[in-house]
Amino acid sequence: MVLQFDVDGRSLVSDAATRLGSAADVLLRRDYAELRLQKGFDELLSIASVHGLEHFWYQLETVRRVLRDFRGRVLLADEVGLGKTIEACLALKEYWMRGLVSKALILTPPSLVGQWVDELTSKFDLAAATAEPGKVGPDDDLWDRHAIVVASLPLVRQRAYRARMSAIEYDLVIVDEAHVLKNRDSAAWRLVNELKKRFLLLLSATPLGNDLSELYNLILLLKPGLLKTEAQFRRDFGGLGALREPSRRDRLRTLLREVMVRNTRSHIDVRLPRRLAATEVVPPTEAESELQQQLSSYVRARYPDGARTDRWRVMMLQMQAGSSPAAVGAALERYHAGELDSDLDRLRARAARVGEPAKTKALIDLLRRSDEKKIVFTRFRATLDHLQTALEAAGFRVATFHGGMNAADKDRAIQRFADHATILVSTEVGGEGRNLQFCRTVINYDLPWNPMQLEQRVGRVHRIGQTREVFVFNFCLTGSLEEYILKVLHEKLNLFELVTGEIEMILGEFDAEREFADVVMELWARSATPTERDNAFDRLASGLIAARDRYLRTQETDRALFREDFEV
């Protein structure tokens, strides 16, 4: 019999003719493999096993400290945009390769579940299952069957799920946006506290809120007893105002260094050039206007009281209408094949009568203003195909990038864009993890309703390594839902002036339970007149501005306490 051992991807038996010898020899080789996996944490094993990942020295040093100094129980409190997710994934991969983690649970806000799964799968070769509301119940065998599960915290904090989760023994639990655990009486805090876990990573750019007890509750999850009882903690440190006393502040910092890492931009010297954004509001053609009006009537009639699946389909149709007649037409063709609906038939016929979209003509005019390379983003494949045809007919050299391409085709598309093409038309995947800083202009032909996706598009070029100002152009039709969204995000919230990652924090302050897309669709579908819509979106803007102000106040408090004492 021939036995095969692999260590770090290298075989200890080169071919079938090589014999391991005696049983003692086999055991020695096994011990050698274990020693290799357990070697010092200063040398990270995972670096050579990740793909398409741009990581930085401070992230690697943070991972070393997580494993070596904090023993896998730590609050990762880097300022927004510095890569806490990358640090957590690297730590998970490191533990995984060393055989120290074989069962992990990742808890995130609902909007980040897909992003975590994509990162783990595409960059870290870690297969993760998704617990989707409505598809997975507390009794589903997914929780036991899969080694890594990503789930939304609002889902699993429910009583039925809590009982199920607490019966499972996890090696590692990761909680993203962990500031939602600041209240010890909340179901979320109780769930995380009850989970059986060896290692625990809490990720939060704002670990300190308006009350010092909120920080106490986070640390209690990581290292019970470090800050003594809550009563003693209050006697020792008082409230936030008491931390103005240097002696109290320094004593608290000394304790927090045992469980916390906080990298800051000033320490790391992360400086990005400015980004300048402009909204291109395009009047629709007469045919497009008729299509929009007919679709709005359909949406108002079907969305508010529809079943969950019907509401989702109607919302997708509204998104496709904001993209292009081609996207609407492709969707209606699919629906037509599956059911008989006279309203959908009329919409399909109306979409087919739209000629060249007004946005496409405006886009071509914009592209002709300069010869610089530009990335044109769209969410939908049908829109991408339309744009490729229209732009090539207008004389542009075009490369395309979309999720249906294999890895080799994607590589060739990016190389063509770098070498010869002046325009890259891309769907949402947009060359993630690839070096696109040679381009500095991003054009959103259609608008993702999730502001974080909008941020991710811009982040393809506005990232470390970019040396020039970045230009962002956002297209929308006059009177469209996308115009309302841009008024809120661009004009009222100044989205494009925020630091990368801050929009996530603001949306969490605004409404941690619902997706932003669901919020805006609800406002749009339930507003019968332009005046009602104006008022509804003004209220949305006011709520987001208030959330931003709360976030900024929290940031000021954080800086006053933590300063630069917790960096690697």
Beta strands, then each sheet from edge to edge (+ up, - down):
strand 1: 6-7
strand 2: 10-11
strand 3: 73-76
strand 4: 104-108
strand 5: 129-131
strand 6: 148-152
strand 7: 169-175
strand 8: 196-203
strand 9: 260-261
strand 10: 275-282
strand 11: 374-377
strand 12: 398-401
strand 13: 423-426
strand 14: 441-444
strand 15: 470-477
sheet 1: 1+ 2-
sheet 2: 5+ 6+ 4+ 7+ 8+ 3+ 9+
sheet 3: 10+ 15+ 14+ 11+ 13+ 12+
end
